[in-house]
């Protein structure tokens, strides 16, 4: 008897054919897993970030005309600001008027916030260095949004910029 004609070997090599039901079950199972994982990710994403940019969007919309008026006053002032990162974790703001003269004797405050989250917020109190320069200590690692306000007895100037510092 040859190996090919042995009934035991022939039975062990018999393979059941794949039918339409097998394919249907595999496709339905595949899409069920994909939909389940997508649903889980959506629930997790919504639980960590609600999608709101402002905590009070209606009130912010009503105050938008005040914001536009403030921007027009700032443009009329002609003040300009530049921001630089100095060694040792400091932020330096340089303020000049429309003629390029440095602006001294201002009160400068600021806030550093992460672009995508509210955790890690830092309040900055800038100290004058002279020649229109103001310095504050900060922890700079990664991306930060700086919102600073410079004011004297009658004028207010606001600046917003993004600071990028490689993580250490």
NORVENWO-V515978 format. One record per backbone hydrogen bond with DSSP energy under -0.5 kcal/mol. NH is the residue of the N-H (numbers start at 1). CO is the residue of the C=O. Records with the same first field share a line. If there is no record, write none. Layout:
# NORVENWO-V515978
NH = CO / CO
This chain:
# NORVENWO-V515978
5 = 2
6 = 3
10 = 6
11 = 7
12 = 8
13 = 9
14 = 11
19 = 17
23 = 19
24 = 20
25 = 21
26 = 22
27 = 23
28 = 24
29 = 25
30 = 26
31 = 27
32 = 28
33 = 29
34 = 30
35 = 31
36 = 32
37 = 33
38 = 34
39 = 35
40 = 36
41 = 37
42 = 38
43 = 39
44 = 40
45 = 41
46 = 42
47 = 43
48 = 44
49 = 45
57 = 54
60 = 56
61 = 57
62 = 58
63 = 59
64 = 61
65 = 62
67 = 63
68 = 64
69 = 65
70 = 66
71 = 67
72 = 68
73 = 69
74 = 70
75 = 71
76 = 72
77 = 73
78 = 74
79 = 74
80 = 96
82 = 94
84 = 92
86 = 84 / 90
89 = 86
90 = 86
91 = 136
92 = 84
93 = 134
94 = 82
95 = 93 / 132
96 = 80
97 = 101
98 = 77
100 = 97
103 = 95
104 = 102
107 = 151
108 = 106
109 = 149
110 = 124
111 = 147
112 = 122
113 = 145
121 = 118
122 = 112
124 = 110
126 = 108 / 124
127 = 135
129 = 133
130 = 133
133 = 130
134 = 93
135 = 127
136 = 91
138 = 89
140 = 138
141 = 139
142 = 165
144 = 163
145 = 113
146 = 144 / 161
147 = 111 / 145
148 = 146 / 159
149 = 109
150 = 157
151 = 107
152 = 155
157 = 150
159 = 148
161 = 146
163 = 144
165 = 142
